[in-house]
Amino acid sequence: MKNIALLNLEASLKNAKKKLEKLKKEEAKARKKWTDGYGEYRKVAKTLATLTRHKTKKEKKLRKIILEWDEKTIELTKKRDSAREAIWQKEEEITKLRIEYAALLKEVEA
């Protein structure tokens, strides 16, 4: 028969793993957003460089995207970094739970 403390630790470990997977998905989403934004920025820069007519609405729109990229990249990078920090913390928590679980299991079996 398993000890109640072991069952509680197993449940905590399972929940922590679920949350870790969710955090990893969020980080991947944030990374993809930045990558897509950077791709758009490069495409717009190339389009702007090859424009033959100037002082048009299209040029204004392209310039706006390029000028806003600095702020956008900082914001997206912060989101990605905070997601990575949360992942790191959750991995630390999982490691501690595993150590605690192993110690308790050894104690119960002895």
Buried (B, 14 or more C-beta within 10 A) or exposed (E): EEEEBBEEBBEBBEEBEEBBEEBBEBBEEBBEBBEEBBEEBEEBBEBBEEEEEEEEEEBEEBEEBBEEBEEBBEEBEEBBEEBBEBBEEBBEBBEEBEEBBEEBBEEEEE
